[in-house]
Amino acid sequence: MTNLNFNGGNPLTRRIPAVGTSHGCVLYALCRYGRQTAQELIYRTGYLGAQERTNELLNDFYLPIQKGDLLVQMPGRETYVKTYGLNWDLISTEYFQDFMDQAENYYGDLPINYH
């Protein structure tokens, strides 16, 4: 049996979202600050649905988003919190160079205030 594609036979195409979009903002935060929790992404991007946009970067843009768990100390207990990040073993920084140059001019260091 050969490789089966159930998307009409077309291979998946990895895309980088445009700077100035919510997906671009989330991707920039992931590239600039690395692995983050949903709360950190929300704080840095200002988007309450930042984790949904991260999932869309994985499922719609086919970027290698890696999900993990982080053990966090809370008053009286420990709990696991979901983290999101790019898998740099599957993609190189050169792939994002143009995006990062434009995004840095647009977003700066983040916490909000995008033009």
N, C-alpha and C positions, 0 to 999 in steps of 0.2 A: 504494500500500500504506500502511496506517496503522500506528501504533505497536503493536508486538506485545509483550504481557506473557506470559511463560511461567510465571508463578507463580499461575496460576488467574485471571488477569485483574485482580487487585488491584494497585493501585499500591504501591510500596515505602513503608514507613512508618519514618521515622527515630525511634529511641527512645533515651532516656538510661538507662543502667543505674542500679540502686539504689545508694545510698551503703551501704557495708558489705559489698559483694560484691567479688570479685576484679576484675571488669570495671570497677566503679566506682572502685576504687583505681587501676587503670592509667589510666583516663580522667582522674582528678584529677591524677595525676603529669604527664600530657601537657599538660593545661591549665595547670598551675602552673609547670612547668619548660620547656615547649616541646619542640622536637625533641630526641630522645635515641636513643642506641644501645640495643640489647637489654641489654647489661651495666648501663647506667645505670638502665634500667627495673627490672631485677632488684634492683639495689642499693636503689633508692628504694621499691619496693613489697614486696620480700621474696618475690615469686612467681617461681619458676624458669621458669614458662611465660608470662612477661609478654609476650613477642613473639607467642605464640599468642593470647593474650587481645586483643592489639592487632589481630591479623588478624580475630578474631571481632567486634570493634567495627566493623570495616569491613564484613564479610560478613553478620553477623547483626543488628547494630543500625543498619546503614547510615549510620554516621558518616563524614565525609570524612577518613579517615586517609590520610596521604601518606607514601609510602616513598621513601627516597633513599639515597645512598651518601656516605660521608665518607672522605676519604683520610687514613689514620692512619700516622704514622711508628712503625715498630717497629725493634728492634735489627737492623740490617743490611738492612732492606727497608721498602717501603711497601706497604700493603694497603688495600683498600676495606672499610668496615664499614657494614652496613645501619643506617639510622636510621628512626625512626618519629615522626610528628608529626601534628597536626591541620592541615587546610588551612583557614586562617582566611578565605580568599577566598570559600569556599563556605558558611560558617556564621558567625553573629555571636556575640559574647560574651554578648549578652542571652539567647540560647537556653540558655546554660549557667548563668545567674545563680543560680537556685534551687538547682541541683545544687551549684554551687561554694560557696554559703553553708553548706549542710548538710555538704558534704564537708570544708570547712575546720574546722568544729567537730569532726568525727569524726576526721579524719586529722592535723590540725595541719600541721606542716611535713614530714611523713613521716619518713624512715627509721624505719619500723615503729613498734611499740607502739600498735596500734589497740585501745583499750579492752579 
